[in-house]
Structure formats: structure tokens, C-alpha cells
């Protein structure tokens, strides 16, 4: 997954979910 978020690569680790 680059800049484009696809349903296939739509995984949100706890590290990123904290920023989002």
C-alpha cells in the first residue's frame, strides 16, 4: 500500500490508529 489505500491493504496497526 503506497499513497492509495485499497480495501485489500486497509489494515490499521495500533501504531497508526493512534495517529489517526
PLY file of the C-alpha trace (Angstrom):
ply
format ascii 1.0
element vertex 20
property float x
property float y
property float z
element edge 19
property int vertex1
property int vertex2
end_header
0.00 0.00 0.00
1.53 3.27 -1.11
-0.33 6.58 -1.06
-3.51 4.91 -2.25
-5.42 2.97 0.40
-7.15 -0.03 -1.10
-9.71 -2.29 0.66
-7.09 -5.04 0.31
-4.45 -3.05 2.16
-6.87 -1.49 4.62
-5.11 -2.70 7.75
-4.73 -0.34 10.71
-1.99 -1.30 13.19
-2.24 0.13 16.72
0.72 2.40 15.94
-1.09 4.09 13.06
-4.54 4.04 14.66
-3.13 6.20 17.45
-2.22 8.90 14.91
-5.48 8.56 13.01
0 1
1 2
2 3
3 4
4 5
5 6
6 7
7 8
8 9
9 10
10 11
11 12
12 13
13 14
14 15
15 16
16 17
17 18
18 19
